[in-house]
């Protein structure tokens, strides 16, 4: 399975053997990155235009929305640490290098 964030504000799950879309959910505008945590089976798509990360549970051929995490507008470049299960996003103003920051989010079980 491939997790893809699309310009039409969709998170897609695609079968890599045949290219068929097997799951889809809405996500924010300005999608930049997609990530997957194999231990938690969570997929993440960052959307800097909307200022959020869409988090979905991956189960066979199904994507289930877990959370739309508010971040910051402009925060889009993202990675996931599969050991700590934290996600990291970068943000800053284009004309001010001193405004660069890394945002860190951690999933908390309820």
C-alpha positions as CSV (number, residue, x, y, z in Angstrom):
1,X,0.0,0.0,0.0
2,X,1.1,3.6,-0.8
3,X,-0.2,6.6,1.2
4,X,-0.4,9.7,-1.0
5,X,-1.4,13.3,-0.2
6,X,-3.0,14.9,-3.2
7,X,-3.5,18.5,-4.4
8,X,-7.3,17.9,-4.4
9,X,-7.2,17.8,-0.6
10,X,-7.4,14.0,-0.4
11,X,-5.4,11.3,1.3
12,X,-5.3,8.2,-0.9
13,X,-4.3,4.6,-0.2
14,X,-3.2,3.0,-3.4
15,X,-2.5,-0.7,-4.2
16,X,1.1,-0.6,-5.4
17,X,0.7,-3.7,-7.5
18,X,-2.0,-2.3,-9.8
19,X,-2.3,1.4,-9.1
20,X,-5.9,1.1,-7.8
21,X,-7.2,3.5,-5.2
22,X,-8.4,1.4,-2.3
23,X,-9.1,4.1,0.3
24,X,-9.7,7.8,0.4
25,X,-10.4,10.5,3.0
26,X,-10.5,14.3,3.0
27,X,-7.5,16.2,4.2
28,X,-6.5,19.9,4.2
29,X,-5.2,22.2,1.5
30,X,-1.6,22.7,0.5
31,X,-0.6,19.0,1.0
32,X,3.2,18.5,1.1
33,X,4.1,15.3,2.8
34,X,2.8,11.8,3.7
35,X,4.2,9.4,6.2
36,X,3.3,6.0,7.7
37,X,4.1,4.5,11.0
38,X,4.1,0.7,10.5
39,X,3.9,-0.2,14.2
40,X,0.8,2.0,15.0
41,X,-0.7,1.6,11.5
42,X,-1.2,5.3,11.3
43,X,-0.9,7.4,8.2
44,X,-0.2,11.1,8.2
45,X,-0.7,13.9,5.6
46,X,0.5,17.4,6.3
47,X,-1.4,20.4,4.8
48,X,0.3,23.7,5.4
49,X,-2.4,25.7,3.6
50,X,-4.9,24.6,6.1
51,X,-2.5,24.3,9.0
52,X,-3.3,20.7,9.9
53,X,-2.2,17.1,9.7
54,X,-4.7,14.4,8.8
55,X,-4.2,11.2,10.8
56,X,-5.8,8.0,9.6
57,X,-5.7,4.3,10.7
58,X,-4.8,1.9,7.9
59,X,-6.6,-1.4,8.0
60,X,-6.4,-3.7,5.0
61,X,-8.3,-1.7,2.3
62,X,-9.7,0.9,4.6
63,X,-8.6,4.4,5.8
64,X,-10.4,5.6,9.0
65,X,-10.0,9.2,10.1
66,X,-8.5,9.3,13.6
67,X,-7.8,13.0,14.0
68,X,-7.4,16.3,12.2
69,X,-4.5,17.7,14.2
70,X,-4.2,21.5,14.1
71,X,-0.6,22.6,13.6
72,X,0.3,26.0,12.0
73,X,-0.4,27.5,8.6
74,X,2.7,26.9,6.5
75,X,3.9,23.8,8.4
76,X,4.1,21.2,5.7
77,X,7.4,19.4,5.5
78,X,7.0,16.4,7.8
79,X,8.5,13.1,9.0
80,X,7.6,10.5,11.5
81,X,9.9,8.9,14.0
82,X,8.8,5.2,14.1
83,X,10.6,4.6,17.4
84,X,8.9,7.4,19.4
85,X,5.8,7.7,17.2
86,X,6.2,11.5,17.1
87,X,5.7,13.6,14.0
88,X,7.9,16.5,13.2
89,X,7.0,19.5,11.0
90,X,9.0,22.5,10.0
91,X,7.7,26.0,9.7
92,X,9.0,29.6,9.4
93,X,8.6,32.8,7.4
94,X,10.2,32.8,3.9
95,X,12.0,36.1,4.4
96,X,13.1,35.5,8.0
97,X,15.5,32.6,8.6
98,X,15.4,33.3,12.3
99,X,11.7,32.3,12.4
100,X,12.5,28.7,11.5
101,X,11.1,26.1,14.0
102,X,10.4,22.5,14.3
103,X,7.0,21.5,15.6
104,X,6.8,18.1,17.5
105,X,3.6,16.2,18.1
106,X,3.0,12.9,20.0
107,X,0.0,10.6,19.9
108,X,-1.5,10.1,23.3
109,X,-3.8,7.1,24.0
110,X,-7.0,7.9,25.8
